[in-house]
């Protein structure tokens, strides 16, 4: 009886592909309608003005403009898109 398994099988070698999560567009960058801003698991970043939350918690742009990150009173990070400089 063999004391070691044959070289044809192994219990290792399984790993999932990376999901490429994270911030795709940073503060001050210009975005177009439909651009993905953040890919996330759960709502770590919250949608603000001109930003929508998809069913997989991806945040994307609803308008052309500049991205602004802000913290609210509960210390949540809100992502807004400002369409003109007057709204800053």
Biopython code that builds the backbone (N, CA, C, O; Angstrom):
import numpy as np
from Bio.PDB.StructureBuilder import StructureBuilder

atoms = [
    (1, "UNK", "N", (0.842, -1.167, 0.000)),
    (1, "UNK", "CA", (0.000, 0.000, 0.000)),
    (1, "UNK", "C", (0.895, 1.239, 0.000)),
    (1, "UNK", "O", (1.869, 1.323, 0.748)),
    (2, "UNK", "N", (0.539, 2.199, -0.857)),
    (2, "UNK", "CA", (1.344, 3.419, -0.954)),
    (2, "UNK", "C", (1.085, 4.323, 0.245)),
    (2, "UNK", "O", (-0.030, 4.395, 0.761)),
    (3, "UNK", "N", (2.124, 5.001, 0.668)),
    (3, "UNK", "CA", (1.990, 5.944, 1.778)),
    (3, "UNK", "C", (1.797, 7.370, 1.308)),
    (3, "UNK", "O", (1.487, 8.246, 2.115)),
    (4, "UNK", "N", (1.973, 7.625, 0.020)),
    (4, "UNK", "CA", (1.763, 8.961, -0.546)),
    (4, "UNK", "C", (0.840, 8.830, -1.744)),
    (4, "UNK", "O", (0.840, 7.819, -2.446)),
    (5, "UNK", "N", (0.041, 9.889, -1.964)),
    (5, "UNK", "CA", (-0.841, 9.872, -3.124)),
    (5, "UNK", "C", (-0.038, 9.998, -4.398)),
    (5, "UNK", "O", (1.080, 10.514, -4.391)),
    (6, "UNK", "N", (-0.589, 9.543, -5.452)),
    (6, "UNK", "CA", (0.069, 9.669, -6.742)),
    (6, "UNK", "C", (0.214, 11.121, -7.141)),
    (6, "UNK", "O", (-0.500, 11.979, -6.621)),
    (7, "UNK", "N", (1.117, 11.412, -8.050)),
    (7, "UNK", "CA", (1.392, 12.803, -8.427)),
    (7, "UNK", "C", (0.278, 13.417, -9.274)),
    (7, "UNK", "O", (0.330, 14.608, -9.580)),
    (8, "UNK", "N", (-0.716, 12.640, -9.653)),
    (8, "UNK", "CA", (-1.772, 13.148, -10.520)),
    (8, "UNK", "C", (-2.826, 13.962, -9.808)),
    (8, "UNK", "O", (-3.571, 14.683, -10.472)),
    (9, "UNK", "N", (-2.930, 13.888, -8.505)),
    (9, "UNK", "CA", (-3.991, 14.635, -7.830)),
    (9, "UNK", "C", (-3.400, 15.471, -6.708)),
    (9, "UNK", "O", (-2.397, 15.104, -6.097)),
    (10, "UNK", "N", (-4.039, 16.596, -6.451)),
    (10, "UNK", "CA", (-3.607, 17.480, -5.369)),
    (10, "UNK", "C", (-4.832, 18.176, -4.812)),
    (10, "UNK", "O", (-5.833, 18.330, -5.512)),
    (11, "UNK", "N", (-4.764, 18.591, -3.577)),
    (11, "UNK", "CA", (-5.895, 19.280, -2.950)),
    (11, "UNK", "C", (-5.766, 20.797, -3.048)),
    (11, "UNK", "O", (-6.692, 21.518, -2.677)),
    (12, "UNK", "N", (-4.639, 21.286, -3.539)),
    (12, "UNK", "CA", (-4.436, 22.730, -3.674)),
    (12, "UNK", "C", (-4.831, 23.196, -5.073)),
    (12, "UNK", "O", (-5.349, 22.413, -5.870)),
    (13, "UNK", "N", (-4.592, 24.440, -5.363)),
    (13, "UNK", "CA", (-4.761, 24.932, -6.724)),
    (13, "UNK", "C", (-6.080, 25.607, -7.016)),
    (13, "UNK", "O", (-6.345, 25.934, -8.173)),
    (14, "UNK", "N", (-6.919, 25.829, -6.023)),
    (14, "UNK", "CA", (-8.176, 26.512, -6.259)),
    (14, "UNK", "C", (-8.108, 27.913, -5.656)),
    (14, "UNK", "O", (-7.755, 28.082, -4.488)),
    (15, "UNK", "N", (-8.441, 28.890, -6.447)),
    (15, "UNK", "CA", (-8.505, 30.263, -5.961)),
    (15, "UNK", "C", (-9.434, 31.039, -6.883)),
    (15, "UNK", "O", (-9.502, 30.763, -8.080)),
    (16, "UNK", "N", (-10.143, 32.003, -6.326)),
    (16, "UNK", "CA", (-11.064, 32.781, -7.138)),
    (16, "UNK", "C", (-10.315, 33.920, -7.823)),
    (16, "UNK", "O", (-9.270, 34.368, -7.353)),
    (17, "UNK", "N", (-10.862, 34.369, -8.924)),
    (17, "UNK", "CA", (-10.293, 35.510, -9.628)),
    (17, "UNK", "C", (-10.586, 36.772, -8.827)),
    (17, "UNK", "O", (-11.616, 36.856, -8.159)),
    (18, "UNK", "N", (-9.686, 37.758, -8.889)),
    (18, "UNK", "CA", (-9.923, 39.008, -8.179)),
    (18, "UNK", "C", (-11.099, 39.734, -8.812)),
    (18, "UNK", "O", (-11.311, 39.635, -10.021)),
    (19, "UNK", "N", (-11.864, 40.459, -8.009)),
    (19, "UNK", "CA", (-13.100, 41.075, -8.479)),
    (19, "UNK", "C", (-12.923, 42.519, -8.929)),
    (19, "UNK", "O", (-13.888, 43.151, -9.358)),
    (20, "UNK", "N", (-11.723, 43.046, -8.841)),
    (20, "UNK", "CA", (-11.389, 44.412, -9.307)),
    (20, "UNK", "C", (-12.285, 45.458, -8.656)),
    (20, "UNK", "O", (-12.851, 46.317, -9.333)),
    (21, "UNK", "N", (-12.406, 45.372, -7.328)),
    (21, "UNK", "CA", (-13.210, 46.335, -6.580)),
    (21, "UNK", "C", (-12.378, 47.574, -6.289)),
    (21, "UNK", "O", (-11.155, 47.568, -6.428)),
    (22, "UNK", "N", (-13.065, 48.633, -5.884)),
    (22, "UNK", "CA", (-12.365, 49.836, -5.444)),
    (22, "UNK", "C", (-12.838, 51.069, -6.184)),
    (22, "UNK", "O", (-13.779, 51.027, -6.977)),
    (23, "UNK", "N", (-12.154, 52.174, -5.900)),
    (23, "UNK", "CA", (-12.493, 53.456, -6.505)),
    (23, "UNK", "C", (-11.912, 53.496, -7.912)),
    (23, "UNK", "O", (-10.724, 53.241, -8.110)),
    (24, "UNK", "N", (-12.748, 53.815, -8.879)),
    (24, "UNK", "CA", (-12.322, 53.896, -10.277)),
    (24, "UNK", "C", (-12.077, 55.335, -10.714)),
    (24, "UNK", "O", (-11.236, 55.581, -11.579)),
    (25, "UNK", "N", (-12.796, 56.281, -10.133)),
    (25, "UNK", "CA", (-12.614, 57.705, -10.432)),
    (25, "UNK", "C", (-12.451, 58.431, -9.102)),
    (25, "UNK", "O", (-13.227, 58.216, -8.172)),
    (26, "UNK", "N", (-11.444, 59.287, -9.016)),
    (26, "UNK", "CA", (-11.120, 59.953, -7.752)),
    (26, "UNK", "C", (-11.673, 61.371, -7.723)),
    (26, "UNK", "O", (-12.145, 61.882, -8.739)),
    (27, "UNK", "N", (-11.613, 62.004, -6.553)),
    (27, "UNK", "CA", (-12.111, 63.358, -6.363)),
    (27, "UNK", "C", (-11.426, 64.342, -7.291)),
    (27, "UNK", "O", (-10.207, 64.309, -7.456)),
    (28, "UNK", "N", (-12.216, 65.219, -7.897)),
    (28, "UNK", "CA", (-11.680, 66.206, -8.820)),
    (28, "UNK", "C", (-11.651, 65.740, -10.263)),
    (28, "UNK", "O", (-11.463, 66.559, -11.163)),
    (29, "UNK", "N", (-11.828, 64.464, -10.509)),
    (29, "UNK", "CA", (-11.830, 63.952, -11.883)),
    (29, "UNK", "C", (-13.156, 64.264, -12.558)),
    (29, "UNK", "O", (-14.200, 64.333, -11.909)),
    (30, "UNK", "N", (-13.098, 64.450, -13.869)),
    (30, "UNK", "CA", (-14.305, 64.664, -14.660)),
    (30, "UNK", "C", (-14.876, 63.320, -15.086)),
    (30, "UNK", "O", (-14.137, 62.417, -15.479)),
    (31, "UNK", "N", (-16.194, 63.194, -15.004)),
    (31, "UNK", "CA", (-16.869, 61.955, -15.403)),
    (31, "UNK", "C", (-17.977, 62.273, -16.388)),
    (31, "UNK", "O", (-18.492, 63.391, -16.436)),
    (32, "UNK", "N", (-18.329, 61.278, -17.164)),
    (32, "UNK", "CA", (-19.449, 61.360, -18.093)),
    (32, "UNK", "C", (-20.595, 60.508, -17.565)),
    (32, "UNK", "O", (-20.409, 59.704, -16.651)),
    (33, "UNK", "N", (-21.764, 60.683, -18.134)),
    (33, "UNK", "CA", (-22.936, 59.916, -17.725)),
    (33, "UNK", "C", (-22.651, 58.427, -17.909)),
    (33, "UNK", "O", (-22.190, 58.003, -18.969)),
    (34, "UNK", "N", (-22.929, 57.637, -16.871)),
    (34, "UNK", "CA", (-22.758, 56.196, -16.940)),
    (34, "UNK", "C", (-21.400, 55.700, -16.487)),
    (34, "UNK", "O", (-21.209, 54.493, -16.336)),
    (35, "UNK", "N", (-20.445, 56.603, -16.265)),
    (35, "UNK", "CA", (-19.129, 56.163, -15.799)),
    (35, "UNK", "C", (-19.226, 55.540, -14.417)),
    (35, "UNK", "O", (-19.941, 56.044, -13.551)),
    (36, "UNK", "N", (-18.507, 54.444, -14.211)),
    (36, "UNK", "CA", (-18.459, 53.803, -12.905)),
    (36, "UNK", "C", (-17.488, 54.561, -12.022)),
    (36, "UNK", "O", (-16.356, 54.834, -12.422)),
    (37, "UNK", "N", (-17.933, 54.903, -10.817)),
    (37, "UNK", "CA", (-17.094, 55.653, -9.880)),
    (37, "UNK", "C", (-16.471, 54.706, -8.866)),
    (37, "UNK", "O", (-15.268, 54.772, -8.614)),
    (38, "UNK", "N", (-17.283, 53.820, -8.279)),
    (38, "UNK", "CA", (-16.791, 52.884, -7.266)),
    (38, "UNK", "C", (-17.446, 51.530, -7.480)),
    (38, "UNK", "O", (-18.649, 51.445, -7.725)),
    (39, "UNK", "N", (-16.649, 50.470, -7.387)),
    (39, "UNK", "CA", (-17.180, 49.112, -7.300)),
    (39, "UNK", "C", (-16.925, 48.644, -5.882)),
    (39, "UNK", "O", (-15.795, 48.719, -5.398)),
    (40, "UNK", "N", (-17.968, 48.158, -5.203)),
    (40, "UNK", "CA", (-17.846, 47.830, -3.787)),
    (40, "UNK", "C", (-18.770, 46.688, -3.421)),
    (40, "UNK", "O", (-19.712, 46.375, -4.149)),
    (41, "UNK", "N", (-18.493, 46.074, -2.292)),
    (41, "UNK", "CA", (-19.371, 45.069, -1.697)),
    (41, "UNK", "C", (-20.007, 45.716, -0.476)),
    (41, "UNK", "O", (-19.320, 45.999, 0.505)),
    (42, "UNK", "N", (-21.303, 45.950, -0.529)),
    (42, "UNK", "CA", (-21.960, 46.707, 0.528)),
    (42, "UNK", "C", (-21.813, 48.186, 0.243)),
    (42, "UNK", "O", (-21.014, 48.583, -0.604)),
    (43, "UNK", "N", (-22.579, 49.002, 0.947)),
    (43, "UNK", "CA", (-22.584, 50.439, 0.653)),
    (43, "UNK", "C", (-21.603, 51.181, 1.556)),
    (43, "UNK", "O", (-22.012, 51.939, 2.436)),
    (44, "UNK", "N", (-20.312, 50.961, 1.336)),
    (44, "UNK", "CA", (-19.279, 51.679, 2.077)),
    (44, "UNK", "C", (-19.294, 53.159, 1.695)),
    (44, "UNK", "O", (-19.187, 54.029, 2.559)),
    (45, "UNK", "N", (-19.428, 53.440, 0.398)),
    (45, "UNK", "CA", (-19.589, 54.805, -0.097)),
    (45, "UNK", "C", (-21.049, 54.988, -0.447)),
    (45, "UNK", "O", (-21.665, 54.104, -1.043)),
    (46, "UNK", "N", (-21.612, 56.136, -0.078)),
    (46, "UNK", "CA", (-23.033, 56.402, -0.301)),
    (46, "UNK", "C", (-23.211, 57.321, -1.506)),
    (46, "UNK", "O", (-22.378, 58.195, -1.746)),
    (47, "UNK", "N", (-24.295, 57.132, -2.270)),
    (47, "UNK", "CA", (-24.538, 58.014, -3.413)),
    (47, "UNK", "C", (-25.094, 59.357, -2.967)),
    (47, "UNK", "O", (-25.899, 59.436, -2.039)),
    (48, "UNK", "N", (-24.653, 60.406, -3.639)),
    (48, "UNK", "CA", (-25.137, 61.758, -3.363)),
    (48, "UNK", "C", (-25.781, 62.327, -4.610)),
    (48, "UNK", "O", (-26.496, 61.633, -5.332)),
    (49, "UNK", "N", (-25.517, 63.595, -4.849)),
    (49, "UNK", "CA", (-26.093, 64.316, -5.975)),
    (49, "UNK", "C", (-25.553, 63.763, -7.294)),
    (49, "UNK", "O", (-24.340, 63.653, -7.474)),
    (50, "UNK", "N", (-26.448, 63.418, -8.208)),
    (50, "UNK", "CA", (-26.120, 62.923, -9.546)),
    (50, "UNK", "C", (-25.366, 61.597, -9.545)),
    (50, "UNK", "O", (-24.650, 61.294, -10.500)),
    (51, "UNK", "N", (-25.517, 60.806, -8.486)),
    (51, "UNK", "CA", (-24.882, 59.486, -8.395)),
    (51, "UNK", "C", (-25.959, 58.476, -8.029)),
    (51, "UNK", "O", (-26.832, 58.761, -7.210)),
    (52, "UNK", "N", (-25.896, 57.293, -8.639)),
    (52, "UNK", "CA", (-26.891, 56.260, -8.366)),
    (52, "UNK", "C", (-26.193, 54.984, -7.915)),
    (52, "UNK", "O", (-25.059, 54.707, -8.303)),
    (53, "UNK", "N", (-26.902, 54.203, -7.077)),
    (53, "UNK", "CA", (-26.405, 52.945, -6.543)),
    (53, "UNK", "C", (-27.037, 51.795, -7.331)),
    (53, "UNK", "O", (-28.262, 51.690, -7.397)),
    (54, "UNK", "N", (-26.210, 50.936, -7.926)),
    (54, "UNK", "CA", (-26.704, 49.782, -8.671)),
    (54, "UNK", "C", (-27.007, 48.644, -7.704)),
    (54, "UNK", "O", (-26.694, 48.739, -6.518)),
    (55, "UNK", "N", (-27.614, 47.567, -8.201)),
    (55, "UNK", "CA", (-28.015, 46.473, -7.313)),
    (55, "UNK", "C", (-26.830, 45.711, -6.740)),
    (55, "UNK", "O", (-26.973, 45.033, -5.723)),
    (56, "UNK", "N", (-25.660, 45.805, -7.370)),
    (56, "UNK", "CA", (-24.455, 45.195, -6.801)),
    (56, "UNK", "C", (-23.617, 46.220, -6.040)),
    (56, "UNK", "O", (-22.429, 45.997, -5.807)),
    (57, "UNK", "N", (-24.228, 47.342, -5.651)),
    (57, "UNK", "CA", (-23.638, 48.427, -4.861)),
    (57, "UNK", "C", (-22.601, 49.247, -5.625)),
    (57, "UNK", "O", (-21.845, 50.005, -5.017)),
    (58, "UNK", "N", (-22.557, 49.103, -6.938)),
    (58, "UNK", "CA", (-21.683, 49.944, -7.751)),
    (58, "UNK", "C", (-22.273, 51.342, -7.813)),
    (58, "UNK", "O", (-23.482, 51.496, -7.984)),
    (59, "UNK", "N", (-21.430, 52.367, -7.676)),
    (59, "UNK", "CA", (-21.873, 53.748, -7.828)),
    (59, "UNK", "C", (-21.499, 54.230, -9.216)),
    (59, "UNK", "O", (-20.370, 54.031, -9.665)),
    (60, "UNK", "N", (-22.458, 54.873, -9.907)),
    (60, "UNK", "CA", (-22.186, 55.364, -11.248)),
    (60, "UNK", "C", (-22.787, 56.750, -11.434)),
    (60, "UNK", "O", (-23.670, 57.167, -10.684)),
    (61, "UNK", "N", (-22.295, 57.452, -12.442)),
    (61, "UNK", "CA", (-22.649, 58.853, -12.680)),
    (61, "UNK", "C", (-23.949, 58.986, -13.446)),
    (61, "UNK", "O", (-24.207, 58.242, -14.393)),
    (62, "UNK", "N", (-24.772, 59.949, -13.024)),
    (62, "UNK", "CA", (-26.006, 60.271, -13.728)),
    (62, "UNK", "C", (-25.891, 61.573, -14.518)),
    (62, "UNK", "O", (-26.818, 61.953, -15.234)),
    (63, "UNK", "N", (-24.741, 62.263, -14.386)),
    (63, "UNK", "CA", (-24.545, 63.534, -15.076)),
    (63, "UNK", "C", (-23.067, 63.719, -15.367)),
    (63, "UNK", "O", (-22.214, 63.078, -14.753)),
    (64, "UNK", "N", (-22.775, 64.602, -16.312)),
    (64, "UNK", "CA", (-21.395, 64.975, -16.585)),
    (64, "UNK", "C", (-20.959, 65.996, -15.542)),
    (64, "UNK", "O", (-21.726, 66.895, -15.197)),
    (65, "UNK", "N", (-19.744, 65.868, -15.041)),
    (65, "UNK", "CA", (-19.267, 66.836, -14.059)),
    (65, "UNK", "C", (-18.040, 66.348, -13.327)),
    (65, "UNK", "O", (-17.347, 65.432, -13.769)),
    (66, "UNK", "N", (-17.784, 66.990, -12.181)),
    (66, "UNK", "CA", (-16.605, 66.700, -11.379)),
    (66, "UNK", "C", (-17.008, 65.969, -10.110)),
    (66, "UNK", "O", (-18.034, 66.285, -9.506)),
    (67, "UNK", "N", (-16.205, 64.994, -9.705)),
    (67, "UNK", "CA", (-16.500, 64.199, -8.515)),
    (67, "UNK", "C", (-16.033, 64.929, -7.266)),
    (67, "UNK", "O", (-14.937, 65.488, -7.225)),
    (68, "UNK", "N", (-16.898, 64.912, -6.238)),
    (68, "UNK", "CA", (-16.566, 65.502, -4.942)),
    (68, "UNK", "C", (-16.905, 64.484, -3.858)),
    (68, "UNK", "O", (-18.038, 64.011, -3.772)),
    (69, "UNK", "N", (-15.907, 64.150, -3.028)),
    (69, "UNK", "CA", (-16.107, 63.263, -1.884)),
    (69, "UNK", "C", (-16.332, 64.129, -0.654)),
    (69, "UNK", "O", (-15.577, 65.071, -0.415)),
    (70, "UNK", "N", (-17.368, 63.819, 0.136)),
    (70, "UNK", "CA", (-17.649, 64.558, 1.371)),
    (70, "UNK", "C", (-18.033, 63.585, 2.468)),
    (70, "UNK", "O", (-18.542, 62.498, 2.196)),
    (71, "UNK", "N", (-17.786, 63.978, 3.711)),
    (71, "UNK", "CA", (-18.218, 63.202, 4.880)),
    (71, "UNK", "C", (-19.437, 63.904, 5.476)),
    (71, "UNK", "O", (-19.477, 65.132, 5.550)),
    (72, "UNK", "N", (-20.434, 63.120, 5.903)),
    (72, "UNK", "CA", (-21.585, 63.735, 6.567)),
    (72, "UNK", "C", (-21.430, 63.611, 8.082)),
    (72, "UNK", "O", (-20.384, 63.175, 8.563)),
    (73, "UNK", "N", (-22.453, 63.986, 8.827)),
    (73, "UNK", "CA", (-22.375, 63.995, 10.287)),
    (73, "UNK", "C", (-22.169, 62.602, 10.873)),
    (73, "UNK", "O", (-21.563, 62.462, 11.936)),
    (74, "UNK", "N", (-22.664, 61.578, 10.195)),
    (74, "UNK", "CA", (-22.498, 60.201, 10.676)),
    (74, "UNK", "C", (-21.184, 59.596, 10.195)),
    (74, "UNK", "O", (-20.957, 58.396, 10.353)),
    (75, "UNK", "N", (-20.316, 60.423, 9.607)),
    (75, "UNK", "CA", (-18.995, 60.011, 9.118)),
    (75, "UNK", "C", (-19.088, 59.052, 7.932)),
    (75, "UNK", "O", (-18.165, 58.275, 7.688)),
    (76, "UNK", "N", (-20.208, 59.106, 7.188)),
    (76, "UNK", "CA", (-20.331, 58.346, 5.953)),
    (76, "UNK", "C", (-19.710, 59.152, 4.820)),
    (76, "UNK", "O", (-19.804, 60.380, 4.804)),
    (77, "UNK", "N", (-19.084, 58.472, 3.883)),
    (77, "UNK", "CA", (-18.514, 59.154, 2.729)),
    (77, "UNK", "C", (-19.569, 59.222, 1.632)),
    (77, "UNK", "O", (-20.052, 58.198, 1.147)),
    (78, "UNK", "N", (-19.914, 60.438, 1.255)),
    (78, "UNK", "CA", (-20.918, 60.703, 0.228)),
    (78, "UNK", "C", (-20.181, 61.129, -1.039)),
    (78, "UNK", "O", (-19.261, 61.945, -0.984)),
    (79, "UNK", "N", (-20.587, 60.578, -2.170)),
    (79, "UNK", "CA", (-19.983, 60.956, -3.445)),
    (79, "UNK", "C", (-21.004, 61.754, -4.239)),
    (79, "UNK", "O", (-22.101, 61.272, -4.523)),
    (80, "UNK", "N", (-20.634, 62.980, -4.595)),
    (80, "UNK", "CA", (-21.475, 63.871, -5.383)),
    (80, "UNK", "C", (-20.800, 64.147, -6.714)),
    (80, "UNK", "O", (-19.581, 64.035, -6.843)),
    (81, "UNK", "N", (-21.609, 64.511, -7.705)),
    (81, "UNK", "CA", (-21.081, 65.012, -8.972)),
    (81, "UNK", "C", (-21.601, 66.426, -9.144)),
    (81, "UNK", "O", (-22.808, 66.665, -9.201)),
    (82, "UNK", "N", (-20.665, 67.356, -9.225)),
    (82, "UNK", "CA", (-20.998, 68.764, -9.386)),
    (82, "UNK", "C", (-20.908, 69.089, -10.868)),
    (82, "UNK", "O", (-19.873, 68.882, -11.502)),
    (83, "UNK", "N", (-22.021, 69.608, -11.420)),
    (83, "UNK", "CA", (-22.059, 69.870, -12.854)),
    (83, "UNK", "C", (-21.447, 71.209, -13.210)),
    (83, "UNK", "O", (-20.966, 71.376, -14.331)),
    (84, "UNK", "N", (-21.447, 72.177, -12.289)),
    (84, "UNK", "CA", (-20.772, 73.450, -12.546)),
    (84, "UNK", "C", (-20.109, 73.915, -11.242)),
    (84, "UNK", "O", (-20.430, 73.420, -10.161)),
    (85, "UNK", "N", (-19.202, 74.852, -11.358)),
    (85, "UNK", "CA", (-18.385, 75.273, -10.217)),
    (85, "UNK", "C", (-19.188, 76.028, -9.152)),
    (85, "UNK", "O", (-18.731, 76.118, -8.012)),
    (86, "UNK", "N", (-20.362, 76.571, -9.476)),
    (86, "UNK", "CA", (-21.159, 77.315, -8.499)),
    (86, "UNK", "C", (-21.643, 76.427, -7.354)),
    (86, "UNK", "O", (-21.812, 76.898, -6.230)),
    (87, "UNK", "N", (-21.863, 75.148, -7.639)),
    (87, "UNK", "CA", (-22.403, 74.230, -6.627)),
    (87, "UNK", "C", (-21.363, 73.787, -5.598)),
    (87, "UNK", "O", (-21.730, 73.168, -4.599)),
    (88, "UNK", "N", (-20.082, 74.083, -5.809)),
    (88, "UNK", "CA", (-19.062, 73.700, -4.828)),
    (88, "UNK", "C", (-19.262, 74.500, -3.573)),
    (88, "UNK", "O", (-18.512, 74.337, -2.612)),
]
sb = StructureBuilder()
sb.init_structure("model")
sb.init_model(0)
sb.init_chain("A")
sb.init_seg("    ")
for serial, (resi, resn, name, xyz) in enumerate(atoms, 1):
    if name == "N":
        sb.init_residue(resn, " ", resi, " ")
    sb.init_atom(name, np.array(xyz, "f"), 0.0, 1.0, " ", f" {name:<3s}", serial, name[0])
structure = sb.get_structure()
